Amino acid sequence: MNVRRAVPGDEETVRRLRLRALGDAPKAFEATLEEEIALGAEEWRRRLTNGATFLVEREGDPVGLVVGLPHAPDSGVAYLVSMWVAPEARGEGGGDSLVQAVLRWARDTGFTQVRLDVGKYNKPARRLYERNGFRPSGKEIVRQRDSLVELEMRCVVSDAG
C-alpha cells in the first residue's frame, strides 16, 4: 500500500472513490450519494485545494481516501473526514496509513490537534482511530439527517495541544 497526497488532476479519482465510499457505507458519512453525484467539476477541484486529500493505492490502483481540513473556528484544530478504504483492500494497513498521513500533515502544517466524528457503534472504525492515538473527547453528536449518534475523538499532534 502506498499513500500519496492528491494533486490537481486527481479530481476524477477522488470523485470516483468518494462516490464509491458513499455507495458502500452511506451511514458513515454526513453527505449522501445523491448530493455528491450532483457536484460539478469545479467543486471537486476546490476540494483538492482546501486542506489535504490523501489516496491509498494498492499496486497503483486507488483503493481509499481521507481528507484533513482546517477547523475554521479554532485555528489549532484540523478535522479528519471522508475516511474510507475499499472492502477488498481492508485489513492491509491502508486505513492506518491514511490516518497517519493526516496526522503528519496536521503536525507539519502547525495544527496542535486533530478531531473526527465516528459512529458510536462503529467498532472497527473506533479501533482504527484508537490504534492511531485518538481518544474519545466525551462529546456526542446526533446527526440531523438520520439521528445517528457520533462520538468526537481527538488526537494531540504537538506539545502545544
C-alpha positions, 0 to 999 in steps of 0.5 A: 500500500502506498499513500500519496497526497492528491494533486490537481488532476486527481479530481476524477479519482477522488470523485470516483472513490468518494462516490464509491465510499458513499455507495458502500457505507452511506451511514458513515458519512454526513453527505449522501450519494445523491448530493455528491453525484450532483457536484460539478467539476469545479467543486471537486477541484476546490476540494483538492485545494482546501486542506489535504486529500490523501489516496491509498493505492494498492499496486497503483490502483486507488483503493481509499481516501481521507481528507484533513481540513482546517477547523475554521473556528479554532485555528489549532484544530484540523478535522479528519473526514471522508475516511474510507478504504475499499472492502477488498483492500481492508485489513492491509494497513491502508486505513492506518496509513491514511490516518497517519498521513493526516496526522503528519500533515496536521503536525507539519502544517502547525495544527496542535490537534486533530478531531473526527466524528465516528459512529458510536457503534462503529467498532472497527472504525473506533479501533482504527482511530484508537490504534492511531492515538485518538481518544474519545473527547466525551462529546456526542453528536446526533446527526440531523439527517438520520439521528445517528449518534457520533462520538468526537475523538481527538488526537494531540499532534504537538506539545502545544495541544 
